[in-house]
Each structure stands twice: as structure tokens, then as C-alpha cells.
């Protein structure tokens, strides 16, 4: 583990760290996560943190006479209501050159730990791409809502490079 090389005092916790990471990774894989990355960088204003994951999800439940994009949008609006965010998410349809049509979501959620009286607002960036009978979800999030505009732009650049392939090498 690279962190142990950088912080030798953590060596005594190596096994516990490996066990926790293994548990998190296998749990995430079982839930459809196929890629994940995070950033934590100190700045003069504090810590800049953000994360991104790529997941493969089942399609939304069939709704008669409703497109897959409308079904996803309905789920997003339901999440808006349940999260107690301060506004409804901005949803738009976008075209990704190597992945096809997608639904882009920019919004806010509120994390409410059980013990906390007050929630913590965070920004979400999501791109839903129907593909091969499933949904590919690219999701970014940050608690640094003051720089969300710049992170939205970065997220847009990252998802613009998304290329999807069917097992066996077929590309969409």
C-alpha cells in the first residue's frame, strides 16, 4: 500500500486497512461500481475534495409509455424530494460522442448523519447512459459547493470522453 510507504507509522494498521479496503471494494463491486477515484488536496481555503465513480445499474422499472430518460428523470426528482436539498436538480439530455444519448444531472443533496442535528450540503454531477439493456452511471460529488461550477465543468470534460463497449469488443 502506497500510503504505508508514505506514512510508516501506519504500518501497524496495514492488515486492518487492507481488510477495510477489501470489504469496501467487494461491496461496491456487488452494487455495480466498476471504477472510482477521489481527490483530496489542501488549498489556502481548506481541503478540496471530490470523487467520481462509474457504475453499471439495472434499467429503471418499466413504466408504460415512458421513455427510459423520463423514467430516470422521475427517479432523480424523487431523490431531490427525499434529500431535502434546497433546489430541484438541473436535468438535461446530452450527446456523448462515443457513448450516445445521456441524461445529465447537476444538483444538490443534503447528508444527514443520524446523530447530527444539521445536514451537510453537497453537490452531485451525474450522467446516465442507457446501454445494452442497463444504465451506465457516472457520478461525481463534492462537499466543496463553493467551487462546484468549476467541478461541473471538469465533470463535463471527463464524461465527454466516455466510451462504452459491449463484451466482445463491439463499440457504441
C-alpha positions as CSV (number, residue, x, y, z in Angstrom):
1,X,0.0,0.0,0.0
2,X,1.5,3.3,-1.1
3,X,0.1,5.2,1.9
4,X,2.1,2.9,4.3
5,X,5.2,3.8,2.4
6,X,4.4,7.5,2.7
7,X,3.3,7.2,6.4
8,X,5.4,4.5,8.1
9,X,3.6,4.9,11.4
10,X,0.5,3.3,9.7
11,X,2.4,0.0,9.2
12,X,1.0,-1.4,12.4
13,X,-2.5,-0.9,10.9
14,X,-1.7,-2.4,7.5
15,X,-3.9,-5.6,7.9
16,X,-6.8,-3.6,9.2
17,X,-6.6,-1.1,6.4
18,X,-6.3,-3.9,3.8
19,X,-9.4,-5.6,5.4
20,X,-11.5,-2.4,5.3
21,X,-10.5,-1.6,1.8
22,X,-11.2,-5.1,0.6
23,X,-14.7,-5.0,2.3
24,X,-15.5,-1.7,0.7
25,X,-14.2,-2.7,-2.8
26,X,-16.2,-6.0,-2.8
27,X,-19.3,-4.3,-1.5
28,X,-19.0,-1.6,-4.2
29,X,-18.4,-4.1,-6.9
30,X,-21.5,-6.0,-5.9
31,X,-23.5,-2.8,-6.2
32,X,-22.3,-2.2,-9.7
33,X,-19.4,0.2,-9.2
34,X,-16.7,-0.5,-11.8
35,X,-14.4,2.5,-11.4
36,X,-13.8,5.0,-8.7
37,X,-11.4,7.8,-8.0
38,X,-11.2,10.6,-5.4
39,X,-9.3,13.8,-4.9
40,X,-8.3,15.4,-1.6
41,X,-6.0,18.4,-2.0
42,X,-5.1,21.1,0.6
43,X,-5.7,24.6,-0.6
44,X,-5.3,28.0,1.1
45,X,-9.1,28.0,1.6
46,X,-9.2,24.5,3.1
47,X,-9.5,21.0,1.7
48,X,-10.7,20.5,-1.9
49,X,-12.3,17.1,-2.1
50,X,-14.3,15.4,-4.9
51,X,-15.0,11.8,-6.1
52,X,-16.2,10.1,-9.2
53,X,-17.5,6.6,-9.8
54,X,-18.7,4.7,-12.9
55,X,-21.4,2.1,-12.2
56,X,-23.4,-0.4,-14.2
57,X,-27.0,-0.4,-13.0
58,X,-30.2,-2.2,-13.9
59,X,-32.6,-0.2,-16.0
60,X,-35.3,1.8,-14.2
61,X,-38.6,-0.1,-13.6
62,X,-40.7,-0.3,-16.8
63,X,-43.3,2.5,-16.9
64,X,-45.8,2.1,-19.7
65,X,-45.4,4.8,-22.5
66,X,-42.5,6.4,-20.7
67,X,-39.0,6.7,-22.2
68,X,-36.0,5.5,-20.3
69,X,-34.9,9.1,-20.0
70,X,-38.2,10.2,-18.4
71,X,-38.1,7.2,-16.0
72,X,-34.6,8.2,-14.9
73,X,-35.6,11.8,-14.5
74,X,-38.6,10.8,-12.3
75,X,-36.1,8.9,-10.1
76,X,-33.9,11.9,-9.9
77,X,-36.8,14.1,-8.8
78,X,-37.8,11.5,-6.2
79,X,-34.2,11.7,-4.8
80,X,-34.4,15.5,-4.8
81,X,-37.5,15.3,-2.6
82,X,-36.0,12.7,-0.2
83,X,-32.7,14.5,0.2
84,X,-34.1,17.8,1.5
85,X,-31.9,19.7,-1.0
86,X,-32.6,23.4,-1.4
87,X,-33.5,23.1,-5.1
88,X,-34.5,20.7,-7.8
89,X,-31.8,19.2,-9.9
90,X,-31.0,20.6,-13.3
91,X,-31.6,17.8,-15.8
92,X,-30.7,17.9,-19.5
93,X,-30.2,15.5,-22.3
94,X,-26.7,15.4,-23.8
95,X,-24.9,13.5,-26.5
96,X,-21.6,11.9,-25.7
97,X,-19.6,11.1,-28.9
98,X,-18.5,7.6,-28.0
99,X,-21.4,6.6,-25.7
100,X,-24.6,8.0,-27.2
101,X,-27.5,10.0,-25.7
102,X,-27.4,10.5,-22.0
103,X,-29.2,12.3,-19.2
104,X,-27.0,14.9,-17.3
105,X,-28.0,15.9,-13.7
106,X,-26.5,18.7,-11.7
107,X,-27.8,19.2,-8.3
108,X,-27.5,19.2,-4.5
109,X,-28.2,16.8,-1.8
110,X,-28.0,17.0,2.0
111,X,-26.2,14.4,4.0
112,X,-27.8,14.0,7.4
113,X,-25.9,11.7,9.7
114,X,-28.2,10.2,12.3
115,X,-26.5,12.0,15.2
116,X,-26.2,15.3,13.5
117,X,-28.9,18.0,14.0
118,X,-27.9,19.8,10.9
119,X,-27.2,18.3,7.5
120,X,-24.2,18.9,5.2
121,X,-24.9,20.1,1.7
122,X,-23.0,18.6,-1.2
123,X,-23.1,18.9,-5.0
124,X,-23.8,16.0,-7.3
125,X,-23.0,15.6,-11.0
126,X,-24.5,12.6,-12.7
127,X,-24.6,11.2,-16.3
128,X,-26.9,8.3,-17.0
129,X,-26.3,6.4,-20.3
130,X,-28.7,3.7,-21.4
131,X,-26.5,0.9,-22.8
132,X,-27.0,-2.8,-23.5
133,X,-30.2,-3.0,-21.6
134,X,-28.7,-1.4,-18.5
135,X,-27.7,2.1,-17.3
136,X,-24.1,3.3,-17.0
137,X,-24.0,5.9,-14.3
138,X,-21.0,8.3,-14.0
139,X,-21.4,10.1,-10.7
140,X,-19.3,12.9,-9.2
141,X,-19.8,14.6,-5.9
142,X,-18.1,17.2,-3.7
143,X,-18.7,18.9,-0.4
144,X,-16.9,22.0,-1.8
145,X,-20.1,23.6,-3.1
146,X,-18.3,27.0,-3.5
147,X,-16.3,25.6,-6.4
148,X,-19.0,23.4,-7.9
149,X,-19.1,25.4,-11.2
150,X,-15.5,24.6,-11.9
151,X,-16.0,21.0,-10.9
152,X,-19.2,20.7,-13.0
153,X,-17.0,21.8,-16.0
154,X,-14.3,19.3,-15.1
155,X,-17.0,16.6,-14.8
156,X,-18.4,17.5,-18.2
157,X,-14.9,17.2,-19.8
158,X,-14.4,13.8,-18.1
159,X,-17.8,12.3,-19.1
160,X,-17.3,13.7,-22.6
161,X,-14.5,11.1,-23.0
162,X,-16.7,8.2,-22.0
163,X,-16.6,5.3,-24.5
164,X,-18.8,2.2,-24.0
165,X,-18.1,-1.2,-25.4
166,X,-20.1,-4.4,-25.4
167,X,-18.3,-7.6,-24.2
168,X,-16.5,-9.0,-27.2
169,X,-15.2,-5.6,-28.4
170,X,-18.2,-4.0,-30.0
171,X,-18.2,-0.3,-29.5
172,X,-21.2,2.1,-29.4
